[in-house]
Amino acid sequence: MERCHWWRYMVTLLLGLWSTSCLAQTTPPTQTTPPTKSTPSPMPQSEQVKFRLAGYPRKHNEGRIEVFYKGEWGTICDDDFTLSNAHVLCRQLGFVSATGWTHSAKYGKGAGKIWLDNVQCAGSETSVSVCKSRGWGNSDCTHDEDAGVICKDERLPGYIDTENVIEVQREEYHIEEVRLRPVVATGKRRLPVTEGVVEVRFKNSWAQVCDRGWTPKNSRVICGMMGFPHERKVNKNFYRLSTERQKSHFLIHSVACLGTEVHLAACPLEFSKGNNTAGACENGMPAVVSCVAGPLYTHNAALKKKLKVSKAVRLKGGTHVGEGRVEVMRGGVWGTVCDDRWNLQAASVVCRELGFGSAKEALTGARMGQGMGPVHMNEVQCTGAERSIWNCPFKNITEEDCQHTEDASVRCNTPYMGYEKTVRIGGGRSRYEGRVEVLQALPNGTQRWGLLCGDGWGTKEAMVVCRQLGLGYANHGLKETWYWDGSNVTDMVWSGVKCIGNEMSLSQCQRQKVFSCPKSTARFAAGVICSETASDLVLNATLVQQTVYIEDRPLHMLYCAAEEDCLSNTAAQANWPYGHRRLLRFSSQIHNVGRADFRPRLGRHSWVWHACHGHYHSMDIFTHYDLLSVNGTKVAEGHKASFCLEDSDCLEGISKRYECANFGEQGITVGCWDLYRHDIDCQWIDISDVKPGNYILQVVINPNYEVSEMDYTNNAMKCSCKYDGHRIWVHNCHIGDAFSDEVERKFEKYPGQFNNQITN
């Protein structure tokens, strides 16, 4: 009996090995289910399938593909993998498409089962489950062959990304877009729309949501999607009368949100079925929601004062309003948040805390540039209901735990304001550049397009235009545009436009009430060149404090410095070459932590050769070094009027691109820094005429905003100084926006870089 069992076992084993070998060698991959319109997805409805990106190192839109099936996470083998497969998978992960794919476990080996092998997609499939493959769980691969994808960094609308996991939804019920349709006449005319009937876009038409069982938690989710931080009660009786006159088409007859979701599609929904959609809301009416706008968007001055935005959280380095690197204040010092476990719930808490809606994206890997100073928080775990990120559990960390390459960022939902309809650019070589035109309202109630006077136009004004049009940062603000093709608009309508730089619309900037322009022809109209990315320069304040000292330098060693105007005015009356000048010297290390290389505004043909120091100066003004009295009056300055920009050193893995030698290209690469040591000519302030006392040392990079940057508020550094006539003490060196207002009060009498008058 035992021998029969043994032979039966051997025959079964040999047959199994033979069938597996044939399948691997001769049988083409079979399609699990034909992707026809009449055939549903082969995935059983009871099975929950999820996709995620994993591995290290990677960005948020790339990684090892992992699949959750039958309660277990697994991977996909790279055999027969193609870009078409990657397109399908990226769309399932909520991205518009793929830009590439990887093999051989580039992002590290996964664990668990290898769920799919020999996957062959055409690229148009709605799910990888309908592509040809060996079938679920049937693979001859190891985790050394795990496949990865690189997705285009652009989200599909309506997909919900929770900790980088996308749940597959049945396509016939995929919610594409949500809106509030105002019913009141005044609500239709004024933006933003804060109240109205909830409507969802479905198959190129709009449908309503039944309000039976509707809760404030549902309203909170809708308001968050519309860009508003809070919901409020609504007069349902008024809307019942108005909606009864209109025929409603109900797509959804039940919603049960927790209030922490960032999109309606993430809530449990029951969809109306059959043709009788009007009867899907018996004894109910279309859901109506009313929202409270944040301080930036409310028209009520009294309400604006009541609405308070957190002073302990801010966004830095973003292109648009409501996006940026998350920074939090602790102990009076601003710091960043590490992206470990950073997700949409935590990002939404930050967004609402700042007066915006829920989060569209929770970004990792310093996508909005690297911060400076400490990293205050790590592994933030919010439910989404907290009033502040400080109410969420988090871990304290050290510098070894998290670097600024892991700074967390957010993109918040913001209300639609229609700002892009009141300004346009045209005539340039691409949609990112052109002559600026504004829509002007006339006394007779009509509107017309007009040009802007180029006199006084600069980078800060161009920044507002580029932001208003959603075109990123301003590369240049142009004072004349005669070299661009003009439109039929030839009249100038605005002059003297002056912006701070953070306005959401050009109409919020100051301008002259009475038009006055010295050159009012169209050829001298204002123009802009915009860019999706920009640099961001930051001075190493700690190095300044560590290297500062005084030197009495003989005049016979300062001829080159005098030629480049690096000494104070009284040096001209000195008894050359006898005597000396007293110099306050320090090292200057300037980092580019932005998303684009810092390049001089002037082309190579405009660079100036300085024979004394033997190199070309690529910028007229790059850095100002100033010594100021405690009330802000300048008592001495360093004329760093020209500069030779190059990569002195870079972070690990980044190569130098710029050097001054041999008329080389000049600039500062992202992730690199330009170091001017304390012993180099002109790296000083001439304090020969300064009397003993208390002072403020100030360094300002790119002071005239000649080159585009993501953030200009971190361009100034200042220190407290005490000079006794022989020695100098420098302490408390910091970037201008590194401390809280309370800590800055020691400088409250100091007006900053705006006072550039030198005392005699």
TITOR-446750 format. One record per residue (C-alpha): x, y, z; residue in three letters. Coordinates in steps of 0.001 Angstrom, whole numbers, padded with zeros to 6 digits, always signed. Layout:
BEGIN
XYZAla;...
END
This chain:
BEGIN
+000000+000000+000000Met;+002800+002412+000916Glu;+004633+001527-002347Arg;+001496+002394-004408Cys;+001241+005747-002674His;+004939+006386-003383Trp;+004581+005624-007126Trp;+001406+007730-007340Arg;+003278+010619-005721Tyr;+006227+010336-008178Met;+003917+010251-011230Val;+002009+013309-009998Thr;+005270+015168-009357Leu;+006705+014362-012809Leu;+003459+015387-014530Leu;+003492+018656-012591Gly;+007084+019408-013542Leu;+006376+018573-017201Trp;+003289+020814-017357Ser;+005106+023722-015674Thr;+008044+023397-018099Ser;+005706+023368-021093Cys;+003808+026355-019786Leu;+007027+028306-019377Ala;+008485+027301-022767Gln;+005675+026781-025238Thr;+002444+028227-023913Thr;+001918+031922-024668Pro;+000684+034121-021830Pro;-003064+033810-021492Thr;-005452+036660-020958Gln;-007257+036304-017660Thr;-010465+037927-018959Thr;-011176+039492-022347Pro;-011291+043301-021950Pro;-014656+043744-023625Thr;-017226+046390-022780Lys;-019779+043763-021813Ser;-017436+041792-019557Thr;-016739+043215-016088Pro;-013324+043191-014500Ser;-012271+039646-013613Pro;-011553+040804-010093Met;-014213+039408-007747Pro;-016162+042243-006184Gln;-015399+040868-002726Ser;-011662+041136-003379Glu;-010068+044460-002518Gln;-007154+045307-004802Val;-004742+048142-004020Lys;-001569+049439-005619Phe;+001322+051334-004105Arg;+004859+052498-004817Leu;+007609+051330-002493Ala;+011376+051028-002234Gly;+014360+053268-001645Tyr;+015726+055655-002776Pro;+012867+057081-004794Arg;+010637+060082-005335Lys;+006909+060107-004669His;+006035+059300-008299Asn;+008381+056325-008774Glu;+009196+053040-007100Gly;+008665+049314-006931Arg;+005115+048310-007879Ile;+003343+046487-005067Glu;-000109+044896-005343Val;-002502+044026-002508Phe;-004558+040972-003436Tyr;-006316+038364-001289Lys;-005200+040143+001863Gly;-001486+040116+001019Glu;+000976+042598-000505Trp;+003150+041324-003329Gly;+005065+042460-006417Thr;+005098+042169-010234Ile;+007864+040372-012150Cys;+009793+042305-014828Asp;+009560+039507-017444Asp;+008042+040899-020684Asp;+007485+044226-018909Phe;+006992+047243-021212Thr;+006250+050952-021063Leu;+002630+050122-021931Ser;+002392+048128-018685Asn;+003805+051127-016845Ala;+001175+053436-018398His;-001646+051248-017077Val;-000111+050907-013619Leu;+000637+054628-013295Cys;-002968+055448-014149Arg;-004099+052989-011491Gln;-001826+054825-009065Leu;-003550+058095-009954Gly;-000948+059553-012341Phe;-001706+060576-015914Val;+000910+058331-017533Ser;+004363+056751-017211Ala;+007694+058139-018323Thr;+009657+054930-017782Gly;+009954+051607-015979Trp;+012708+049689-014177Thr;+013742+046058-013878His;+015884+043872-011620Ser;+014565+045350-008360Ala;+016097+048798-008886Lys;+014145+050090-005872Tyr;+015060+047121-003716Gly;+013605+043642-003392Lys;+010027+043313-002237Gly;+008524+040675+000021Ala;+005576+038303-000093Gly;+004141+036811-003258Lys;+004924+037771-006821Ile;+001346+038228-007887Trp;+001789+038803-011652Leu;+004315+037621-014238Asp;+004682+038030-018027Asn;+002254+040964-017957Val;+001540+042313-021457Gln;-000686+045403-021690Cys;-001559+047344-024827Ala;-001524+050540-022767Gly;-005186+051523-022985Ser;-006533+049041-020407Glu;-008329+050384-017359Thr;-006671+047846-015063Ser;-003620+045628-015157Val;-005925+042745-014234Ser;-007349+042665-017781Val;-003913+042524-019404Cys;-002399+039253-020588Lys;-000422+037460-017887Ser;+000256+034046-016387Arg;-002565+034635-013936Gly;-002663+035712-010322Trp;+000060+034141-008188Gly;+001536+032082-011045Asn;+005194+033106-011430Ser;+008643+031584-011850Asp;+010460+034782-010724Cys;+012306+035824-007612Thr;+012215+039229-005956His;+015474+040051-007733Asp;+013221+040646-010767Glu;+010708+043017-009162Asp;+009448+045644-011618Ala;+009179+049372-010938Gly;+007616+052348-012685Val;+008377+056046-013081Ile;+005164+058042-013433Cys;+004672+061527-014833Lys;+004326+063928-011923Asp;+000762+064943-012729Glu;-002321+063636-010956Arg;-005545+062383-012500Leu;-008584+064236-011104Pro;-010631+062435-008485Gly;-008101+059824-007390Tyr;-007457+059531-003687Ile;-003918+058869-002554Asp;-003746+057739+001071Thr;-000212+056922+002147Glu;+000557+056260-001520Asn;-002067+053513-001794Val;-004711+053704-004498Ile;-007870+051646-004118Glu;-009249+050486-007449Val;-012768+051835-008017Gln;-015301+050500-010462Arg;-014993+052825-013420Glu;-018725+053137-014039Glu;-019003+054987-010725Tyr;-015790+057012-010819His;-016435+060595-009637Ile;-014609+062982-011926Glu;-015357+066409-010448Glu;-017431+068072-007718Val;-018812+071614-007627Arg;-021127+073927-005694Leu;-023790+075404-007971Arg;-025037+078702-006520Pro;-028769+079366-006573Val;-028854+082875-005124Val;-028266+085576-007753Ala;-025583+087376-005717Thr;-023749+084085-005227Gly;-023484+083634-008978Lys;-021815+086985-009471Arg;-019268+086954-006665Arg;-016279+084667-006288Leu;-015502+082504-004463Pro;-018708+080458-004456Val;-019152+079448-000807Thr;-022691+078040-000919Glu;-024790+076021-003310Gly;-026133+072681-004474Val;-023593+069845-004486Val;-023155+068433-007983Glu;-020891+065703-009319Val;-019682+065401-012895Arg;-020504+062039-014415Phe;-020172+061052-018085Lys;-020010+064643-019343Asn;-023040+065843-017371Ser;-023794+067102-013875Trp;-025902+065181-011346Ala;-027097+065832-007815Gln;-026584+064099-004476Val;-029539+063171-002264Cys;-029466+064869+001134Asp;-031162+062063+003088Arg;-028930+061367+006078Gly;-026648+064229+005084Trp;-024351+065255+007973Thr;-021971+068153+008748Pro;-019145+065672+008203Lys;-020208+065309+004576Asn;-020294+069107+004268Ser;-016800+069338+005754Arg;-015424+067085+003019Val;-017159+069067+000266Ile;-015938+072405+001683Cys;-012412+071048+001898Gly;-012528+070082-001765Met;-013736+073580-002666Met;-010793+075156-000820Gly;-012553+076169+002403Phe;-011424+075193+005927Pro;-014858+074951+007590His;-018535+074280+006929Glu;-021598+076045+008417Arg;-025354+075490+008659Lys;-027492+076239+005651Val;-031139+077305+005306Asn;-032600+074131+003802Lys;-036145+075534+003607Asn;-035033+078240+001204Phe;-033276+075740-001038Tyr;-036185+073285-000902Arg;-038431+075863-002577Leu;-035881+076703-005277Ser;-034899+073114-006069Thr;-038502+071913-006318Glu;-038856+074021-009462Arg;-035998+072154-011129Gln;-035768+068547-012196Lys;-033003+066719-010373Ser;-030935+063797-011586His;-029571+061957-008552Phe;-026382+059974-009115Leu;-025718+059361-005405Ile;-028494+058617-002906His;-026378+058103+000214Ser;-023130+059571+001551Val;-021465+058609+004842Ala;-018235+060576+005266Cys;-016185+060572+008458Leu;-015202+064190+007835Gly;-011499+063426+007515Thr;-011570+062389+003846Glu;-009935+064698+001309Val;-012307+063820-001530His;-015927+062736-001833Leu;-014777+059647-003717Ala;-013069+058411-000554Ala;-016362+058371+001396Cys;-018718+055369+001459Pro;-021200+056107-001349Leu;-024359+054421-002595Glu;-025098+055125-006235Phe;-028524+055390-007793Ser;-029318+052489-010082Lys;-031773+052096-012892Gly;-033526+054768-014906Asn;-035629+056270-012111Asn;-032940+058592-010786Thr;-035456+061242-009738Ala;-037068+058750-007380Gly;-033735+057843-005797Ala;-034218+060605-003209Cys;-037742+060025-001941Glu;-038789+062702+000579Asn;-035387+064335+000142Gly;-033796+067095-001916Met;-030420+067841-003501Pro;-027699+068254-000890Ala;-026776+071892-000208Val;-023538+072976+001471Val;-022378+076315+002885Ser;-018706+076942+003634Cys;-016628+079473+005560Val;-013887+081005+003430Ala;-010397+081545+004820Gly;-009073+085071+005566Pro;-007488+085428+002117Leu;-010814+084909+000371Tyr;-013505+086530+002504Thr;-015042+089865+001463His;-016376+090667+004939Asn;-013824+092847+006756Ala;-015320+092114+010178Ala;-015298+088363+009517Leu;-011739+088555+008218Lys;-010577+089859+011603Lys;-012296+087000+013415Lys;-010793+084326+011192Leu;-007382+083567+012609Lys;-004632+081731+010789Val;-002028+079805+012749Ser;+001172+081704+013484Lys;+002999+078467+014287Ala;+002733+076940+010799Val;+003604+078349+007379Arg;+004222+077297+003769Leu;+007434+078288+001990Lys;+008766+077955-001538Gly;+005530+077147-003356Gly;+004698+078357-006850Thr;+001028+079015-006147His;-001027+080197-003193Val;-001767+077302-000849Gly;+001274+075194-001602Glu;+004778+074961-000229Gly;+007205+073341+002148Arg;+005646+072871+005597Val;+007463+074772+008336Glu;+006503+074817+012012Val;+007693+077009+014858Met;+009172+075527+017994Arg;+010935+077460+020725Gly;+010738+080618+018626Gly;+012624+078979+015720Val;+011137+077908+012386Trp;+011933+074371+011238Gly;+010702+071743+008793Thr;+008753+068473+008970Val;+010290+065155+007919Cys;+008337+063253+005269Asp;+008381+059850+007016Asp;+004729+058633+007072Arg;+003629+061993+005661Trp;+000148+061594+004160Asn;-002943+063460+003026Leu;-004553+063506+006475Gln;-001604+065367+008036Ala;-001314+067626+004998Ala;-005024+068471+005239Ser;-004669+069517+008866Val;-001940+071957+007807Val;-004030+073281+004907Cys;-007134+073920+007010Arg;-005029+075441+009779Glu;-003787+078016+007259Leu;-007254+078890+005949Gly;-007346+076649+002881Phe;-009296+073475+002131Gly;-008157+069872+002347Ser;-004930+068728+000731Ala;-004688+067790-002941Lys;-001233+066294-002495Glu;+001093+065388+000344Ala;+004541+065752-001191Leu;+007776+064177-000007Thr;+011456+064500-000861Gly;+011761+068304-000554Ala;+009604+068841-003650Arg;+009182+072530-002704Met;+012867+073067-001984Gly;+014951+072293+001078Gln;+014511+074244+004279Gly;+017223+075535+006587Met;+017696+075167+010314Gly;+016218+072359+012428Pro;+013817+069563+011498Val;+011196+069745+014239His;+008826+066843+013558Met;+008920+063301+012175Asn;+006350+060561+011608Glu;+003405+062911+012049Val;+000213+060868+012418Gln;-002989+062873+012077Cys;-006539+061595+011770Thr;-007494+064665+009758Gly;-009857+066062+012399Ala;-007212+067941+014411Glu;-007265+071760+014511Arg;-003469+071984+014317Ser;-000585+069782+013281Ile;+000732+070284+016793Trp;-002271+068280+018068Asn;-001141+065243+016052Cys;+001210+062618+017515Pro;+004751+062946+016184Phe;+008324+062004+017012Lys;+011147+064290+018034Asn;+014213+063687+015914Ile;+017876+064478+015635Thr;+019814+065593+012562Glu;+020918+062005+012009Glu;+017317+060794+011671Asp;+016178+063103+008889Cys;+017857+065505+006471Gln;+016380+068455+004603His;+016257+066307+001469Thr;+013227+064717+003192Glu;+011288+067919+003912Asp;+007517+067490+003611Ala;+005350+069750+001436Ser;+001673+070201+000588Val;-000615+071370-002183Arg;-003917+072568-000747Cys;-007293+072958-002376Asn;-007946+076678-002816Thr;-011150+078445-003898Pro;-011567+079286-007549Tyr;-011256+083063-007922Met;-011086+083523-011687Gly;-007961+085678-011424Tyr;-006588+084288-014682Glu;-009463+085900-016606Lys;-008341+089465-015851Thr;-004788+089281-017195Val;-003121+087670-020200Arg;+000238+087603-021969Ile;+000924+087252-025659Gly;+003394+087781-028471Gly;+006179+085668-026985Gly;+007783+082496-028260Arg;+005774+080290-025880Ser;+002859+080552-023477Arg;+005345+081309-020690Tyr;+006325+084713-022034Glu;+004771+087776-023580Gly;+003504+091328-023276Arg;+001191+091811-020278Val;-002411+092883-020912Glu;-005030+093625-018238Val;-008810+093722-018488Leu;-010018+097200-017549Gln;-013593+098070-016590Ala;-014899+101213-018291Leu;-017424+103709-016830Pro;-020067+102664-019366Asn;-020061+099104-018017Gly;-017979+097563-020797Thr;-014463+096136-020575Gln;-011345+096417-022713Arg;-007840+094981-022760Trp;-004940+097358-022256Gly;-001154+097392-021847Leu;+000952+098295-018821Leu;+003635+100965-018724Cys;+007069+099327-018567Gly;+008580+102158-016520Asp;+009322+100828-013026Gly;+008225+097298-013945Trp;+010382+094582-012365Gly;+010685+091037-011062Thr;+008220+091401-008169Lys;+005473+092632-010484Glu;+006249+089836-012944Ala;+006035+087312-010077Met;+002417+088290-009472Val;+001504+087930-013164Val;+003135+084491-013479Cys;+001403+083298-010292Arg;-001951+084729-011405Gln;-001741+082815-014694Leu;-000527+079599-013060Gly;+002774+079754-014943Leu;+005146+079380-011992Gly;+007899+081854-011187Tyr;+009049+085035-012911Ala;+012358+084715-014722Asn;+012284+088326-015890His;+010153+091429-015675Gly;+010702+093304-018937Leu;+010404+097073-019316Lys;+010076+096995-023114Glu;+008727+094403-025518Thr;+009268+095850-028991Trp;+010860+092579-030166Tyr;+007635+090574-029661Trp;+004721+090407-032046Asp;+001998+092680-030800Gly;-001757+092066-030729Ser;-004390+094561-031792Asn;-004180+096005-028262Val;-002071+099168-028437Thr;-003341+101467-025650Asp;-001685+101618-022243Met;-004138+101744-019353Val;-002051+101247-016169Trp;+001136+102925-014977Ser;+003235+102958-011828Gly;+002373+099368-010885Val;+004179+098371-007663Lys;+003782+094957-006043Cys;+005108+093466-002824Ile;+005359+090156-004665Gly;+002924+087998-002672Asn;-000317+089355-004170Glu;-002670+086844-005783Met;-003699+089251-008526Ser;-002155+092263-010264Leu;-005265+094247-009316Ser;-004192+093959-005646Gln;-000938+095851-006348Cys;-000614+099618-006103Gln;-000796+101728-009246Arg;-001154+105373-010203Gln;-004698+106747-010171Lys;-003871+109086-013035Val;-002053+107436-015947Phe;+001489+108775-016391Ser;+004102+107011-018514Cys;+007244+108617-020011Pro;+007188+106155-022948Lys;+003588+105235-023640Ser;+003917+103509-026997Thr;+003247+099773-027239Ala;+006914+098939-027790Arg;+007654+100014-024206Phe;+004867+097944-022642Ala;+005649+095652-019686Ala;+006323+091979-020313Gly;+007169+088780-018433Val;+009056+085528-018893Ile;+007776+082809-016552Cys;+009252+079447-015561Ser;+007932+076356-013766Glu;+011084+076183-011618Thr;+013410+078638-009935Ala;+016548+078757-007819Ser;+016654+079601-004118Asp;+019798+081015-002541Leu;+020453+080846+001179Val;+023521+082049+003080Leu;+025183+079812+005664Asn;+024711+082090+008679Ala;+026599+079792+011040Thr;+029748+079996+008907Leu;+029649+083810+008966Val;+029517+083782+012757Gln;+032351+081242+013000Gln;+034748+083031+010616Thr;+034315+086752+011364Val;+037407+088718+012451Tyr;+039137+092104+012049Ile;+042255+092690+009941Glu;+044346+095849+009512Asp;+045472+095423+005909Arg;+048286+097569+004412Pro;+047215+099888+001613Leu;+049882+098593-000762His;+047988+095259-000785Met;+044641+096873-001643Leu;+045142+098379-005116Tyr;+042979+095747-006816Cys;+040301+096091-004160Ala;+040283+099881-004596Ala;+039922+099460-008348Glu;+036833+097323-007787Glu;+035406+099859-005303Asp;+035616+097508-002324Cys;+036754+100165+000170Leu;+034893+103004+001845Ser;+034918+106479+000306Asn;+037547+107860+002703Thr;+040142+105427+001319Ala;+040568+107765-001651Ala;+042056+110432+000683Gln;+044535+108021+002279Ala;+048317+108417+001854Asn;+048787+105543-000626Trp;+050673+103203-000432Pro;+051301+103975+003251Tyr;+048904+103226+006074Gly;+046189+100582+006315His;+042441+099971+006261Arg;+040551+098126+008988Arg;+038484+095312+007463Leu;+035718+093195+008974Leu;+036259+089850+007238Arg;+034198+086656+007104Phe;+033504+083719+004810Ser;+030442+083669+002574Ser;+028951+080298+001624Gln;+025818+080604-000509Ile;+023725+077479-001136His;+021229+076879-003927Asn;+018428+074865-002311Val;+015883+075560-005070Gly;+014710+073568-008071Arg;+016693+075304-010843Ala;+020287+076446-011271Asp;+021030+080067-010364Phe;+022308+081734-013518Arg;+023373+085387-013953Pro;+020842+087542-015728Arg;+023392+088982-018155Leu;+024661+086914-021062Gly;+028366+086145-021501Arg;+028752+089008-023969His;+027906+091443-021150Ser;+030314+090060-018535Trp;+033108+092391-017428Val;+036765+091322-017324Trp;+038756+092421-014270His;+042452+092107-014988Ala;+043474+092646-011362Cys;+041722+089562-010087His;+041856+087738-013407Gly;+038221+086715-013944His;+034929+087836-015455Tyr;+032228+089385-013305His;+028834+088069-014391Ser;+026537+090237-012244Met;+026594+093942-011484Asp;+025114+093405-008024Ile;+025000+090012-006342Phe;+025502+090601-002613Thr;+025433+093556-000237His;+027504+093526+002966Tyr;+026400+096208+005415Asp;+027109+097289+008981Leu;+024196+099167+010489Leu;+023503+100991+013712Ser;+020812+099585+016000Val;+018261+101972+014444Asn;+019034+100678+010956Gly;+021266+103437+009583Thr;+024094+102158+007419Lys;+027528+103099+008826Val;+029711+100969+006558Ala;+029286+098724+003574Glu;+031036+096157+001444Gly;+030793+096739-002277His;+030250+093217-003521Lys;+029027+094886-006674Ala;+030259+092213-009088Ser;+030566+088508-008622Phe;+032148+085444-010167Cys;+029651+082626-009598Leu;+030779+079004-009503Glu;+030248+075671-007768Asp;+032813+075436-004979Ser;+031397+072156-003689Asp;+028224+070063-003866Cys;+026217+067544-001919Leu;+027084+063889-002362Glu;+025989+062580-005744Gly;+025783+066019-007404Ile;+028397+067131-009924Ser;+029788+070639-010337Lys;+028645+072419-013501Arg;+029998+075965-013251Tyr;+033452+077483-012790Glu;+034905+080916-013504Cys;+038260+079842-014943Ala;+038945+080219-018667Asn;+035789+082211-019319Phe;+033720+079266-018141Gly;+029981+079179-017555Glu;+028939+080819-014300Gln;+026167+079895-011899Gly;+025305+077782-008856Ile;+023911+074269-009408Thr;+021001+072966-007342Val;+022526+071202-004349Gly;+025839+073107-004631Cys;+027282+076239-003059Trp;+029573+079107-003930Asp;+032203+079706-001242Leu;+034110+082984-000917Tyr;+036649+082540+001856Arg;+037404+085264+004357His;+040905+085781+002898Asp;+039696+086711-000628Ile;+039713+090330-001807Asp;+036456+092248-001253Cys;+035086+089591+001108Gln;+034849+092236+003832Trp;+033378+095475+005120Ile;+035742+098462+005451Asp;+035124+099647+009057Ile;+038073+102072+009225Ser;+035700+104952+010049Asp;+033387+103074+012410Val;+033306+104113+016069Lys;+032998+101608+018926Pro;+029426+100557+019695Gly;+026666+098040+019069Asn;+025815+097245+015455Tyr;+024020+094852+013142Ile;+025881+092949+010429Leu;+023697+092326+007388Gln;+024256+090311+004215Val;+021678+090456+001417Val;+021874+088105-001601Ile;+020396+089112-004954Asn;+019221+092409-003404Pro;+017659+093851-006564Asn;+015784+090636-007426Tyr;+017695+090419-010697Glu;+017411+086640-010839Val;+014280+084575-010209Ser;+014082+082715-006899Glu;+011463+080574-005219Met;+011697+082558-001995Asp;+013204+086015-001479Tyr;+012419+086210+002257Thr;+015417+084003+003106Asn;+017921+086146+001160Asn;+018901+088401+004083Ala;+021082+087360+007023Met;+021789+089477+010095Lys;+023870+089248+013254Cys;+024254+091227+016465Ser;+027693+092901+016731Cys;+029647+094618+019478Lys;+032788+096584+018532Tyr;+035125+098085+021154Asp;+037597+099688+018745Gly;+039984+096728+018811His;+037870+093574+018782Arg;+034460+092574+017513Ile;+031931+090094+018908Trp;+029336+088658+016505Val;+026477+086493+017728His;+022902+085463+016931Asn;+023576+085212+013166Cys;+020452+083961+011376His;+018441+084150+008184Ile;+015901+086959+008299Gly;+012822+084711+008537Asp;+014283+082001+010792Ala;+012865+083253+014115Phe;+009455+084157+015479Ser;+008297+087762+015773Asp;+008976+087644+019510Glu;+012603+086616+019016Val;+012999+089243+016295Glu;+011916+092043+018642Arg;+015530+092650+019541Lys;+015797+093944+015982Phe;+012450+095739+015997Glu;+014031+099187+015627Lys;+015943+097941+012627Tyr;+014107+098538+009329Pro;+016214+096003+007431Gly;+017584+096267+003928Gln;+015250+099114+002978Phe;+017401+101817+004593Asn;+020591+102166+002552Asn;+021690+105670+003576Gln;+025297+105949+004755Ile;+026044+108389+007555Thr;+028953+110821+007115Asn;
END
